[in-house]
């Protein structure tokens, strides 16, 4: 892995100080079982340099605005987050894009904010949690939002949230529940025909789609039996999702994802800062060492360029040089990460 990789990271988060303060003020000190991480544009850019990332499409992670029960408060917070994200993009040309936050589960307010963010602020897409206050994507009553997004050919980044059920002791939600949450949303989006009725929406599923690639045929037979549809058509709908590699480009998961997803539908993701730098490096090394150069270029960059045409042709744009001590530290970090990746593979001990 080198700094010349030119990656486009579609799964990177922001935690602005005003948002962090709002969460903590509401008694929320963690997300998915992980403590709220520190964040700053400078720290993000340093991580991007470490992973060889040119551009990050940033988003707000769970709980988004769903922790607020007053609809107007949620809508106001979403607007503030999107204004902040738009400013971040403007202040760092070429380094950032963003997925807009929507105040789900309020469909009317979410459709209105999607229009504002996409039409006026230049957002690259929108973020939707797999479930919002227990209401899953794909449930009844969401057509107004889907139509708004379909009319604009929007990219929808689907991120997991805590399951609408108590966590199991000693199993942090991010480790297993998040994967099920994404899978549930994908199942309903396919089962209830959302992806068929709104074909211009491009859905990106976080973390390699949760269990979708692994369980796709099992789910397809269940949906076919339930709806009378052809299982091949159902599988085609599942393959039509885009998938990111965040925490998922391991020797076990990556081959399944690449075998299942449609060509051009796998994108690089890091999940920083909720996933620490060493985790991002570990899984980036899994990608770098696990696929042939053509696939690597596609996952790192060209698949995202097709999804976000404004980023096409920007690879290799000048990036401010880092101080020599930082460059040396990052070089050492990369060497250690490569060694750890080799050591922690099955059958190598």
N, C-alpha and C positions, 0 to 999 in steps of 0.2 A: 504494500500500500504506500503510495507516494502522494505528495501534495499536488501532483499533476493529474490526479484522477479526474478532476472536474465534475465531481458528483453533484446531482441535484437531490437534496434531501427533502422528501415530501412529508416527513413525520418528525418535526421538531417543534417544541413547545415554547411559549413565552409565559412568564409569571410576573407581570408588571407589579410594582410595589403597591399600587392602589388596589389591585385585585387580591394580592396576598393579604393585605390588611383587612379587606372585606371578608375574606374567608376566615381568617383568624378571629375577627370580631364576631363571626357567626359560630364560633366553636369548632371550626374545621382546620385542623393542623396537618392533615395528610390527605392523600388522594390514592385510592386503590391500595391502601396499606403502606404507602411510602410517605415519609415526611415531605412536606412542601419544600422543594429545592430552592436555592438561591438562583437568581437569573439577572443577567444584564446583557445588553447588546455586545459589550466588549468580551464577556465570557463566551457568548454564543459564537462570535467570530473566531476566538481562539480555538474552540472545539472544532469548528468547521475547518480551520487550517490543519488541525491535527488529523482529521479524517479525510482530507483532500476534497472538501466540499466547496464548490463555487457559490451555490445558491441554496438557501433553505426556505421552504414554504412553511411558515410557522402557523401555529394554531393554539387555542386555549384548550387545555385538557379537562377531564372530568374534575369537578362537577359542573363546569361551565357556569351557566346562570341558573341551573335547575335547583340550587339550594335555596333560592329565593321564592317564597310562596306568593308574594304580591306581584302580579303580572307587570305593573308599571315599573317596579324596581328592577325586575329582570330585563325589561326592554331597555331601560336607561343604562344599565350596566353593559349590555351587549353593544349599545351604541358607543359607549366610552371605550370599550375594548377594541372595537373596529376602527375608531378614530386613531387610537394609539397605534394599532398595527399599520394603518395607512401611513402614519408619520414615520414609523420605523423603516418602511420601504423607501419612502422619499429621502430619508436621511442617509441611507446606505444603498445607493443605486446598484442594482445587479446582484447584491448579496442576499436580499430577502424578498419573499413574496408572502402572501398570507391567505389563509382560509378564514372567512368571516364567522364570527360567533352569532348564533341565532337564539332568541329567548324561548326555546322550547320548554314545555309542550304547547305553548300558545301558538297555534297555527297562523292566525291572522297577523299577529305581531311578527312572527318569524318570516312570513312571506314579505311583509313590508320592509323588514330590515335586510332581507336578501336582495330586494330590489335596490335599496339604497346602497348597499355595499358593492354589489356587482355593477350597477349602472353609474353610480356617482363616485365611489371611492376606488374603483379599479381592483377590487378583490379578485384573487385567482380562483376562488371557489368558496364554498361554505363548509363549516364543520357541523356535523350532527352526531350527538351521542347515540349509541345503539338503543338506549332507553333513557327516557326523561321522566323522573318521578314515577317509574314503573310502566310508562307507556312506550311500547317499542315502535321503532320505525317499521312501516308496513302495516300498522294497525289502521282500522277504519277512521275516516274523518280527516285524513292528511292530504287529500287530493289538491286543495288550493295551493299548498306549498309545493307539491310535486309539479303542478302545472307551471308555477312561477319559475321553477328551476329548469324545467324542460324547455320552456320558451326561450331561455337564455343559453341552452346547451351547457349548463353549469357542471363543474366538477364538485362532487359531494364527498368529503372526507369523513368516513364513518369511524368514530373512535369509541372504544368501550367505556362503560361506566360500571359502578358497583351494581351487582345483581339486585333486583327488588326482593331480596330475602336476606336474612342474617348471614354474615360471613361464618365460615366454619373455623373453629379454633385451630390455630397453628397453620392455616392456609391463607396467606395474604391474598386479597382479591386480584392483584396484578399478576400473580403467578399462575392462576388457573381460571378464576371466575371471569376475568376480562375476555379470555378466549371464547368462553361459552356465550358471553353477552353479545359479542360481534357475530357469532354463528347464529344466534337466535334472530338478530335483526336481518341478516342475510337470508335466512330461511323464509321469514315473513315477506320480505321484499320480493322474493321469487314466488312463493306460494300464493300470495295475494295479487300477483300480476303487476306490481308497481313497475318493475323494470321493463315489462313488455308494453305497458301503456305509455311509458315516458322514455322512449328509446334514446333521446338526446342527452339525458343525464348520464354522466360518467361517474360511477360510484367507485371510490377507493376504499378498500377494507384494510384496516390496520392489522399489523402483526400477522401478515400472511393469511388474513381472513379467519383467524382463530382456528377452528377445526374444519373449516369448509373444504379445503382441498382433500384432506384425509378422509372426511366422512361424506363427500359429495355424492357418491353413488348410493349410499345408504339413505341419505336425505332425498335424493331424487326418486327412489322407489316409493318412499313414504308420501311424497307430494303427488306423484302420479296416481297412487292408489286413492288418495284423498280427493283429487280434483278431476281425474280422468284424462289428464294431459299425458302426452308421450314423455317417458323418462328421458329420452334423448333431448327433447326440447328443454326440459328442466335443467339437465346438465349443461346445455348450451347457455342458459341464463346464468348459472353459477360461474361458468367460464368467462362470461362477459364482464364480470367485475374486474377492477384493477386491484392489485395487492401490493402492499409495501413489505419490505424485508426487516422492519424494525424488530430486533430481538429474535429473529426467525431464520437467519441465514446460517443455520447449523448444518453439519453433515447429515443429520437425520431429517430435518424439515425442508431444507432447500431443494433437494431433488424432487420431493413430492410436489412442492409449489411449482417448480418449473415444468414438471411433467403435466400438471393439470391446467395451469393458467393459459389463456390464449396468448400466442406470441405478441410481444409488445405490451403486455399488461402487468409486468412486474417492475416495481419502482424501488429505488433505494430509500431506506428510512433508518433513523438512528434512535428516536424517542428521547433525545436529550432535552432537558436536564433531568427528567424523571428517571431515565436510565443513565447512570454515571458514565463518564468518559471511557473507563476501562471496559464497560459492557459494550459501548458503541464500537470500540476498537476490536473487541473479541469477535463480534458478529460481522463487522466489516472485513476482518481477516477471513472469516468463513466464506464470504462472498468472493473475495479476491483470489482465494486458493481453491475454490470449489467449482468454478465454471470456466469455460473456454473464453478467450479474449473477446470474441464477438458478442457473446451473451453478456459478458461483464460490461462492455461499453454500453450495451442497450439498457441494462438495469441501472447502471450508474447515471446515465444521462439521456440517451437518445429516445428512450420510451417516454421520459418526462417532457422532453422537448416537443414531442408530438402532442402531448396532452396540454402543454402550456406553450403555445407557439411563440410567445413573446421572449422566451428564453432560448430559442433556437439561434445558433450562431454566436452565442455569447461565451462559449467555452474558451478558456485561456485569456479572458479579459484581465488587464493588469489588476493585481491585488496588492495593497500596501504591504511592504516588506515588514516583517516582525523583527524586533531587536534580536541580536545574535544570541543572547542567553536563552530567549524563548525558543528560538529555532533549535538550539542544542538540546534543550529540555524535551521538545516535541520529538526530535529524532531518537532520543533515548526511550521515550514513552512508546514509540512505534516498535522499536527493537524488542522491548520487554513484552509488548502485547503479542507480537509474532511468536515469541518463545512460549508464552503462556498458552496460546492457541494450539501450538503443536503438542505441548505437554498434556493438555486436557482433552485429548481425543481417545475414544474407546480403543483399547488394544495397544496403546502406546506405553502403558506403564508396566 
